[in-house]
Amino acid sequence: MPALEPVEFLRAHGRKFPAWSLEESLRYTRSLTREHYENFSVASLLVPKRLRQDYCNVYAYCRWADDLGDETGDPSLSLDLLRWWREQLAAMESGEAYHPVFVGLKETAARHDLPRQDFEDLVRAFEQDQSKRNYADYGDLLEYCRYSANPVGRLVLRINGYRDPELFKLSDSICTALQLANHWQDVARDWRIGRVYVPEDVMRAHGSGREALAADMARGAASPEFRETVRDLTERAHDLFVAGLPLADRLSGRLSVEIEMFARAGIAVLSKIRSSGFDTISRRPVVTGADHAALLARVLARRLTRAPLAISEAHNAHG
């Protein structure tokens, strides 16, 4: 039976119900992970079997928080639900978890000593989305990514046994770049839900702005000025991928392949944006399953031949 998506789950169960058993909870988080589409694979074969359930538990937490922020259609209700989600996080720590996500996550957090702050930061980002609909400058957007994206990479590293602050910094570069790539890929979708992640200072630097963007949206195609804006922003995201990519060769086992795949897939998104002429208004660029397979083959070939990580190769993939 398919796992209920967060909003459907709340309609069926409300916010208060008998505690789920551990077995039922783990089955729920696995099912939710399998069924939900993402640009990048979750709990794939690259993840050791012993850690797949932990990945599913963390993913379910993120999926719920994201949907509570994005899928209700009511910012006031979303803020109320996100406050409730914070309360459930606190209840988990005090041993009073009853929601299936937190029943499962409690085991994962204890086993890997995962800090509450990373989970809190993700909720903070989704709360910010309810009131902050645009960004005045690029630095402001990077600060948002610090909460919306970077905790996920840190949690993955911790689950795999890594605690080195230098590795966290490299991970932050990749996670921020992934978040930015997703924003530039989804400019039109974000506009439809009332959000503009394109920083106003970057738009102004290229002769665009909110009014000009509104005209582009009405026309269904990006102006030359907005294309230049997206070109600038994709180059910034690409530089962050390049800065973080050395993380892959500082890790061991399958995680090394997984991290390189995340970064290469993000770079592929930027390449698709470039191929579209930096017009992500008329059509959303997509990295296909075939693209992912080709990337995996390339990453595995590099490792089999023990070739060095080619940063210039990443540049060439973009330009």
C-alpha positions in Angstrom: 0.0 0.0 0.0 1.5 3.4 -1.0 2.6 5.7 1.9 0.4 8.7 2.4 2.0 11.9 1.4 2.3 14.4 4.3 -0.8 16.5 3.6 -2.9 13.4 2.8 -1.5 11.8 6.0 -2.7 14.8 8.1 -6.2 14.6 6.5 -6.4 10.9 7.4 -4.9 11.0 10.9 -4.8 14.6 12.1 -2.0 15.7 14.3 -2.6 13.4 17.3 -2.9 9.7 17.1 -1.6 6.5 18.8 2.1 6.0 18.5 3.2 4.0 15.6 5.4 0.9 16.2 9.0 1.0 15.1 8.4 -1.7 12.4 5.4 0.3 11.0 7.4 3.5 11.1 10.4 2.1 9.2 8.1 0.6 6.6 6.4 4.0 6.2 9.7 6.0 5.7 11.0 3.4 3.2 7.7 3.6 1.2 7.7 7.4 1.2 11.3 7.5 0.0 10.7 5.0 -2.8 7.5 6.7 -4.1 8.6 10.3 -4.2 10.3 11.6 -7.3 13.5 13.6 -6.8 16.1 15.0 -9.3 18.7 13.0 -7.5 18.3 9.4 -6.3 17.8 8.6 -2.6 18.7 5.4 -0.8 20.1 4.1 -4.1 22.3 1.1 -4.6 25.3 3.4 -3.9 24.2 3.5 -0.3 25.4 0.5 1.8 22.5 -1.7 2.8 23.2 -1.1 6.5 22.6 2.6 6.0 19.6 2.7 3.6 17.0 2.8 6.4 18.8 5.7 8.0 18.8 7.6 4.7 15.0 6.9 4.4 14.4 8.1 7.9 16.2 11.4 7.3 14.6 11.8 3.8 11.1 11.3 5.3 11.8 14.1 7.8 13.0 16.5 5.0 10.0 15.5 2.8 7.5 16.2 5.5 9.0 19.5 6.4 9.2 20.6 2.8 5.6 19.6 2.1 4.3 21.2 5.2 5.8 24.4 3.9 4.9 24.0 0.2 1.8 21.9 -0.2 -0.9 23.4 2.0 -1.5 26.5 -0.1 -1.9 28.6 3.1 1.2 30.3 4.6 -0.5 30.7 8.0 -1.4 27.0 8.1 2.1 26.1 6.9 3.7 28.1 9.7 1.4 26.4 12.2 2.2 23.0 10.9 6.0 23.7 10.9 5.8 24.8 14.5 4.0 21.5 15.3 6.8 19.7 13.4 9.4 21.4 15.6 7.4 20.2 18.6 7.6 16.7 17.3 11.4 17.0 17.0 11.5 18.1 20.7 9.2 15.2 21.6 11.5 12.7 19.9 14.4 13.9 21.9 12.5 13.6 25.1 11.4 10.0 24.2 7.8 10.8 23.4 7.8 10.3 19.6 4.6 8.9 18.2 4.7 10.1 14.6 6.1 7.4 12.2 8.8 9.8 10.9 10.1 10.5 14.4 9.7 7.0 15.7 12.1 6.0 12.9 14.3 9.0 13.0 14.9 8.6 16.8 16.8 5.3 16.1 18.9 7.0 13.3 19.7 10.1 15.3 20.8 8.1 18.4 22.9 5.6 16.4 24.8 8.3 14.5 24.7 11.1 17.1 23.0 13.5 14.7 22.7 17.0 16.1 19.3 18.5 16.5 20.5 21.8 15.0 20.7 20.4 11.5 17.1 19.3 11.7 16.1 22.7 13.2 17.9 24.6 10.4 15.8 22.8 7.7 12.6 23.8 9.4 13.8 27.3 9.7 14.3 27.5 5.9 10.8 26.2 5.2 9.4 28.8 7.7 11.3 31.5 5.9 9.7 30.5 2.7 6.3 31.4 4.1 7.2 35.1 4.6 10.2 35.8 2.4 9.2 35.8 -1.2 12.3 37.4 -2.8 15.9 38.1 -2.2 17.6 41.5 -2.4 21.1 40.2 -2.9 23.1 37.1 -3.7 24.6 36.9 -0.2 21.1 36.8 1.3 20.3 33.8 -0.9 23.4 32.0 0.1 22.4 32.5 3.8 19.1 30.8 2.9 20.9 27.9 1.4 22.9 27.5 4.6 19.6 26.4 6.2 17.7 24.9 3.3 20.5 22.7 1.8 23.7 22.4 3.7 22.3 20.5 6.7 21.4 17.6 4.4 25.0 17.1 3.3 26.2 17.3 6.8 23.7 14.7 7.9 24.8 12.3 5.1 28.4 12.7 6.2 27.6 12.1 9.8 25.6 9.0 9.0 28.6 7.7 7.1 30.9 8.4 10.1 32.6 11.6 9.1 33.0 14.5 11.5 35.8 16.6 9.9 34.8 20.3 9.7 36.8 20.7 6.4 34.7 18.0 4.8 31.6 19.8 6.0 32.8 22.9 4.2 33.3 21.0 1.0 29.9 19.4 1.4 28.3 22.9 2.0 29.7 24.0 -1.4 28.1 21.1 -3.2 24.8 21.4 -1.3 24.5 25.1 -1.9 25.3 24.6 -5.6 22.6 21.9 -5.9 20.1 24.2 -4.3 21.0 27.1 -6.6 20.9 24.8 -9.7 17.4 23.8 -8.7 16.4 27.4 -8.3 17.6 28.4 -11.8 16.0 25.3 -13.2 12.7 26.1 -11.5 12.4 29.9 -12.1 9.0 29.6 -13.8 7.6 27.1 -11.2 8.7 29.3 -8.3 7.1 32.3 -9.9 3.8 30.5 -10.1 3.8 29.9 -6.4 4.8 33.5 -5.6 8.5 33.1 -5.0 11.5 34.6 -6.7 14.9 33.2 -5.7 16.7 35.2 -8.4 18.6 37.9 -6.4 17.5 41.5 -7.3 21.0 42.8 -7.3 22.1 40.3 -10.0 19.0 41.1 -12.1 19.8 44.8 -11.9 23.4 44.2 -12.9 22.1 42.8 -16.2 19.4 45.3 -16.8 16.5 43.2 -15.5 14.3 43.3 -12.4 11.0 42.2 -10.9 8.9 44.2 -13.4 10.9 42.9 -16.4 10.7 39.4 -15.0 6.9 39.7 -14.7 6.8 40.7 -18.4 9.0 37.7 -19.3 6.7 35.4 -17.4 3.6 36.9 -19.1 5.3 36.4 -22.5 6.5 32.9 -21.6 10.1 33.4 -22.6 13.2 35.0 -21.1 14.5 38.4 -22.4 18.2 38.8 -23.3 18.7 40.6 -20.0 17.2 37.8 -18.0 19.2 35.2 -19.9 22.3 37.1 -18.9 21.1 37.0 -15.3 20.7 33.3 -15.4 24.1 32.8 -17.2 25.8 34.8 -14.4 24.0 32.7 -11.7 24.7 29.4 -13.3 28.4 30.3 -13.5 28.3 31.1 -9.7 26.7 27.7 -9.0 29.2 26.0 -11.2 32.1 27.5 -9.3 30.6 26.2 -6.1 30.4 22.7 -7.6 34.0 22.9 -8.6 35.0 24.1 -5.1 33.2 21.2 -3.5 34.0 18.4 -5.9 37.3 17.4 -4.3 35.2 16.1 -1.4 34.5 13.0 -3.5 38.2 11.9 -3.4 38.5 12.6 0.4 35.8 10.0 1.1 35.9 6.2 0.8 33.7 3.5 -0.5 30.4 4.0 -2.2 29.9 7.4 -0.5 32.7 8.7 -2.6 30.8 7.7 -5.8 27.5 8.9 -4.4 28.9 12.4 -3.7 30.6 12.7 -7.0 27.4 11.7 -8.7 25.4 14.4 -6.9 27.9 17.0 -7.9 28.1 15.8 -11.6 24.3 15.6 -11.8 24.1 19.2 -10.6 26.7 20.3 -13.1 24.6 18.4 -15.8 21.6 20.5 -14.8 23.6 23.7 -15.3 24.8 22.3 -18.7 21.1 21.8 -19.7 20.4 25.3 -18.7 23.2 26.5 -20.9 22.0 24.4 -23.8 18.6 26.1 -23.4 20.2 29.5 -24.0 19.7 30.3 -20.3 15.9 30.5 -20.9 14.4 28.5 -18.1 11.1 30.3 -18.4 9.9 28.8 -21.7 11.0 25.3 -20.7 12.3 23.6 -17.6 15.7 21.8 -18.3 15.7 18.2 -17.1 18.4 15.6 -16.5 17.0 12.3 -17.8 17.5 8.8 -16.5 19.8 8.2 -19.5 21.9 11.2 -18.5 22.2 9.8 -15.0 23.3 6.4 -16.3 25.9 8.0 -18.5 27.2 10.1 -15.6 27.4 7.0 -13.4 29.4 5.1 -16.1 31.8 8.0 -16.4 32.3 8.3 -12.6 32.9 4.5 -12.3 35.3 4.5 -15.2 37.3 7.2 -13.6 37.6 5.2 -10.4 38.4 1.9 -12.2 41.3 3.6 -14.0 42.3 5.5 -10.9 42.2 8.7 -12.9 42.6 11.9 -10.9 39.5 14.1 -10.3 39.5 16.5 -13.3 38.3 19.8 -12.2 38.9 21.2 -15.7 36.6 18.5 -17.0 33.8 19.9 -14.8 34.5 23.3 -16.4 34.3 21.8 -19.8 31.0 20.1 -19.1 29.6 23.6 -18.4 31.2 25.6 -21.0 
